[in-house]
Amino acid sequence: MKQEGCLDAETLASRLEITAMAVRQHLYALHEEQLITYQEEPRPMGRPAKLWQLTPAADRFFPDRYAELALGLINSVKEVFGEAGLYKLLNN
């Protein structure tokens, strides 16, 4: 869900290689904790499908590492092009 957005229980079950009922149990528990929410999507036959997505409260489980990435890129540029190359890159 973090990478693809809204998914239904059947799709999640297929990817996790477990039953859709097991996935639904986990989804409802996560919903109780307000970590995910859903929208109902009408289907041609049967009940509407619930499309599950993460809430902002779930962001704490996906820490960003932008600072580490930036530092790694800076160090790589310095290794390959030296201080002068870094300076030139940052000033253009």
N, C-alpha and C positions, 0 to 999 in steps of 0.2 A: 504494500500500500504506500509505503514511503516513496518508492520509485515510480509506481504506475498509477497512483491515485485510487479511485473507487474500484472495488472488486466485489463480486458476489461470493457467497459461501462455496458454491460449486467450483468456481475457479480456484479459490484458495485451497480447497480440499485436493484438487487435482495436482496443484503445484507442491503441496506439502505431503502428498501421498498418504493421506488419512481420510477418514470418512467425512462427508459433509456435516453429519450430526456432531462429530467431535469438533469440527471447526466452529459450528454454530454455538456450541457450549462455551468455547473460548471467546467468541465474539460477544456473546451476551455478558460474560464476566468483564471484559474490557469496556463494554458499554456502561455497565454499572459503575465502573471507576472513572467514567467520562474521558476515556482515552481514545475512543472511537465513536463515531456517529454514523447514521445511515440515511439514505434517501430511498424511497420506494420508486421503482421503475415498473410501469405496467408491462406485462408480457401478453402475447397473443392468446395463450391458454394458461389457465390456472391463476394462482395468486401473483401479485406483484413481487418482483425480486427486490431484496434489500441490497443496495450497493453501499458497502462499508468504506469509510475513510477515516484517517487519523484526525484527531482534534489538536489544537495548539498545545493542550496539556501533555500530549505524547512526545513533544519535541525534546523533552528532557532525556528521553531514552536514545536520542540520536544527536550526540554532541557534535558541534561543528569543529572542524580542525583547520580552519582557514589560516590561522596564525602560523601553524606548523607548515602548511603548504607554502605560504608566502616566504617564510624563512628558508625553507628548502630550495625554493626557486632562486632566491637571492644568493644563497651559497653556491648553487650550481652555476649561475651566471658568473660569479666571481672566480670560480675554479676554471671555467672555460675561457673567459674573456678578461679576467683580472679586474682590479679595482677601476681601471679606466673604462673598461667595457660596461661595468655596472653603472658608473657615473653617466656615461653616454646614453645608456638605455633609460635611465630615470629622468634625464633632462630633455629627452625628445618626446 
